[in-house]
């Protein structure tokens, strides 16, 4: 992967720009939530320049944002606002950084890692459950977007287990995916019904509302379950972003890519082992 320590970035006091890279959504409520998260980050780190770019849907694209910052001659930490490492972080954003470095050889840019199973995000998930009225007998269904990358999908059971460890009640934390793989939300809700759980809270593991969260909410309602809020612009989400930023500035960047589809050929999956890293075709760049 193209992850790199920030050995050539300025010392503290000359802070690199934090370029957050979100997936993007066509839903204005989702963009508003991401803007609110950026404002929260700025309020927690006065003086730090924070910019937002997108892999898809919404301008600016990560490529155009990198180009603008390279033109200014400022150092940058590009940080994926993504909850698991999948194609967008492993190839799309990494490819955009590679092209930016080629286009501007003196450009000082480092790549941080996705948010991942950060303890602060587990705190936020617990808070969202409490807000939704989850009690000790409430079963939880943690729903992720889903990915073509088995490595990314495998992170969700891990996060569900960590959430259950925090709850420490008999009721389970099950998983479902909104796309690309199974179990789907209706399938997982049916499993919980058959296990005898009538009280279920669906927790969307998303940063902001969008097309997938609307579909998850509809499936939850059809299955008689309550729906918790997305992670959103919670202060602990902002703190997690800043901690990932500080990791990158310090050069302490670790990615768990050992079993990702860019290194391992998975049965029944499109082979991407050794595939070149390329930026996503963002509509605003066409």
C-alpha positions in Angstrom: 0.0 0.0 0.0 1.0 3.6 -0.5 1.0 4.5 3.2 4.1 6.4 4.2 5.5 8.0 7.3 5.7 11.7 7.5 9.4 12.0 7.8 9.6 15.1 5.6 6.8 17.1 7.2 7.4 20.1 9.4 7.9 19.9 13.1 5.0 20.7 15.5 4.2 24.4 15.2 4.0 24.2 11.4 1.1 21.9 11.1 0.3 20.1 7.9 -3.1 20.6 6.4 -5.6 17.9 7.4 -7.2 16.8 4.2 -10.1 14.6 5.2 -11.3 12.3 2.4 -14.9 11.1 2.7 -16.8 8.7 0.4 -19.3 11.4 -0.5 -23.1 11.1 -1.0 -25.8 12.7 -3.2 -27.8 13.3 0.0 -27.6 16.9 1.2 -28.2 15.8 4.8 -25.1 13.6 4.6 -22.9 16.4 3.3 -24.2 18.7 6.0 -23.3 16.1 8.6 -19.8 15.8 7.3 -19.4 19.6 7.2 -20.6 19.7 10.8 -17.9 17.1 11.7 -15.2 19.3 10.0 -16.5 22.2 12.1 -16.2 20.1 15.2 -12.6 19.1 14.4 -11.7 22.7 13.8 -13.2 23.7 17.2 -11.1 21.0 18.9 -7.9 22.0 17.1 -7.9 25.8 16.7 -5.3 26.9 14.2 -5.3 23.6 12.3 -6.3 24.0 8.7 -8.9 21.3 7.9 -10.2 20.7 4.4 -12.7 18.2 3.1 -12.7 16.2 -0.2 -14.6 13.3 -1.6 -14.0 10.1 -3.4 -17.3 10.3 -5.3 -20.5 12.4 -5.8 -19.5 15.7 -4.3 -16.7 18.1 -5.2 -13.9 18.6 -4.6 -12.5 15.3 -5.5 -9.4 14.1 -3.6 -7.3 14.6 -6.8 -8.4 18.2 -7.3 -8.0 19.0 -3.6 -4.4 17.5 -3.7 -3.7 19.5 -6.8 -4.8 22.8 -5.2 -2.8 22.1 -2.0 0.3 21.1 -4.0 0.0 24.4 -5.9 0.0 26.3 -2.6 3.2 24.4 -1.6 1.8 23.4 1.8 2.4 20.1 3.5 -0.6 17.8 3.8 -1.9 14.7 5.7 -4.5 13.0 3.7 -6.8 11.1 6.0 -9.6 8.7 4.9 -12.9 9.4 6.7 -13.6 5.7 6.2 -14.6 3.2 8.8 -12.8 0.2 7.3 -9.9 -0.2 4.9 -11.3 -1.2 1.5 -11.0 -0.3 -2.2 -11.4 3.5 -1.6 -8.5 3.7 0.9 -6.4 0.9 -0.6 -6.6 1.9 -4.2 -8.6 5.0 -5.0 -7.2 7.5 -2.5 -3.7 5.9 -2.5 -3.7 6.2 -6.3 -4.7 9.8 -6.2 -1.8 10.5 -3.8 0.6 8.6 -6.0 -0.4 10.7 -9.0 -0.2 13.9 -7.0 3.4 13.1 -6.0 4.3 12.4 -9.6 2.7 15.6 -10.8 4.5 17.7 -8.1 7.7 15.9 -7.0 8.3 18.4 -4.1 4.8 17.9 -2.7 5.0 16.9 1.0 2.0 14.7 1.5 1.5 11.7 3.9 -1.3 9.2 4.1 -3.0 8.4 7.3 -5.1 5.3 8.0 -8.9 4.8 8.1 -10.6 5.3 11.4 -11.1 1.6 11.9 -12.0 0.0 15.2 -11.1 3.1 17.2 -12.1 3.0 20.9 -13.7 6.4 20.6 -16.0 5.1 17.8 -17.0 2.2 20.1 -17.9 4.9 22.7 -20.1 6.7 20.1 -21.8 3.4 19.1 -22.6 2.8 22.8 -24.0 6.3 23.1 -26.2 5.9 20.0 -27.5 2.6 21.5 -28.4 4.4 24.8 -30.1 7.2 22.8 -32.2 4.6 21.0 -33.3 3.1 24.4 -31.4 -0.2 24.2 -31.5 -2.1 27.5 -29.9 -5.3 28.7 -32.3 -7.5 26.8 -32.1 -5.5 23.6 -30.4 -7.3 20.7 -28.2 -5.1 18.5 -27.8 -5.3 14.8 -24.7 -3.5 13.6 -25.0 -2.6 9.9 -22.1 -1.7 7.6 -22.1 -0.6 4.0 -20.6 -3.9 2.7 -17.7 -4.2 0.3 -16.3 -6.4 -2.5 -13.2 -6.8 -0.3 -13.5 -9.7 2.2 -10.9 -8.1 4.4 -13.1 -5.1 4.9 -16.2 -7.1 5.6 -14.3 -9.2 8.1 -13.7 -6.0 10.2 -17.4 -5.7 11.0 -17.7 -8.9 13.1 -14.6 -7.8 15.0 -16.2 -4.4 15.7 -19.5 -6.1 16.7 -17.6 -8.3 19.1 -15.8 -5.3 20.6 -19.2 -3.6 21.0 -20.6 -6.7 22.8 -17.6 -6.8 25.1 -18.4 -3.3 26.1 -22.1 -4.1 26.7 -21.5 -7.3 28.6 -25.1 -8.5 28.5 -26.6 -11.7 27.2 -28.3 -10.1 24.2 -26.2 -10.5 21.1 -24.6 -8.0 18.7 -25.3 -9.4 15.3 -24.1 -8.0 11.9 -25.6 -7.2 8.5 -24.5 -5.4 5.4 -26.4 -2.8 3.2 -24.8 -4.0 0.0 -22.3 -6.3 -1.7 -22.5 -9.3 0.7 -24.7 -11.0 3.3 -26.4 -11.2 5.6 -28.7 -8.4 4.6 -30.6 -6.5 7.1 -33.9 -8.5 6.6 -32.0 -11.7 6.9 -30.3 -10.7 10.1 -33.5 -9.4 11.6 -35.2 -12.7 10.8 -32.4 -14.6 12.5 -32.8 -12.5 15.6 -36.6 -13.1 15.5 -36.0 -16.8 15.3 -33.6 -16.6 18.3 -36.5 -15.1 20.3 -35.4 -11.4 20.4 -38.4 -9.1 20.0 -36.5 -5.9 21.0 -33.9 -5.0 18.4 -32.0 -1.8 17.8 -30.3 -1.4 14.4 -27.1 0.6 14.6 -25.9 2.0 11.3 -22.1 1.9 11.2 -22.0 5.0 9.0 -20.4 8.5 9.5 -23.3 10.3 7.8 -26.8 9.6 6.4 -27.2 8.7 2.7 -28.8 6.2 0.4 -27.7 3.2 2.3 -28.8 4.5 5.7 -32.3 5.3 4.2 -32.5 1.7 2.9 -31.4 0.3 6.3 -34.0 2.5 8.1 -36.7 1.1 5.8 -35.6 -2.5 6.4 -35.5 -1.9 10.2 -39.0 -0.5 10.2 -40.3 -3.4 8.1 -38.7 -5.8 10.5 -40.1 -4.1 13.6 -36.7 -2.8 14.9 -35.7 0.6 16.1 -33.0 2.6 14.3 -30.2 4.3 16.1 -28.5 7.4 14.7 -25.3 7.4 12.6 -21.9 8.2 14.2 -22.2 11.7 12.8 -20.5 14.8 14.1 -20.1 13.5 17.6 -17.2 15.0 19.6 -15.5 11.6 19.9 -15.6 11.0 16.2 -13.8 14.3 15.8 -11.3 13.3 18.4 -10.7 10.0 16.6 -10.0 11.9 13.4 -7.5 14.1 15.2 -5.7 11.1 16.7 -5.3 9.5 13.3 -3.9 12.8 12.1 -1.4 12.9 14.9 -0.3 9.3 14.1 0.4 10.4 10.6 2.3 13.5 11.6 4.4 11.4 14.0 5.1 8.8 11.3 3.2 6.0 13.2 1.0 4.6 10.5 -0.1 1.0 10.5 -2.5 -0.7 8.1 -4.0 -4.2 8.5 -3.9 -5.3 4.9 -2.5 -8.8 5.3 -5.6 -10.6 4.0 -7.0 -7.9 1.7 -8.0 -8.7 -1.9 -5.0 -6.7 -3.2 -2.6 -9.3 -1.7 -4.7 -12.5 -1.5 -6.8 -14.1 -4.3 -10.2 -15.0 -2.8 -12.3 -17.8 -4.3 -15.2 -16.4 -6.2 -13.9 -12.9 -6.2 -12.5 -10.7 -8.9 -8.7 -11.1 -8.8 -7.1 -7.8 -7.8 -3.7 -9.1 -6.5 -1.0 -6.6 -7.5 -3.6 -4.4 -9.3 -2.3 -0.8 -9.8 -3.6 1.9 -7.5 -5.7 4.3 -9.4 -7.9 7.3 -8.3 -11.6 6.9 -8.5 -13.3 8.5 -11.5 -14.9 11.5 -9.7 -17.7 13.1 -11.7 -16.3 16.6 -11.0 -13.0 15.7 -12.7 -14.5 14.7 -16.0 
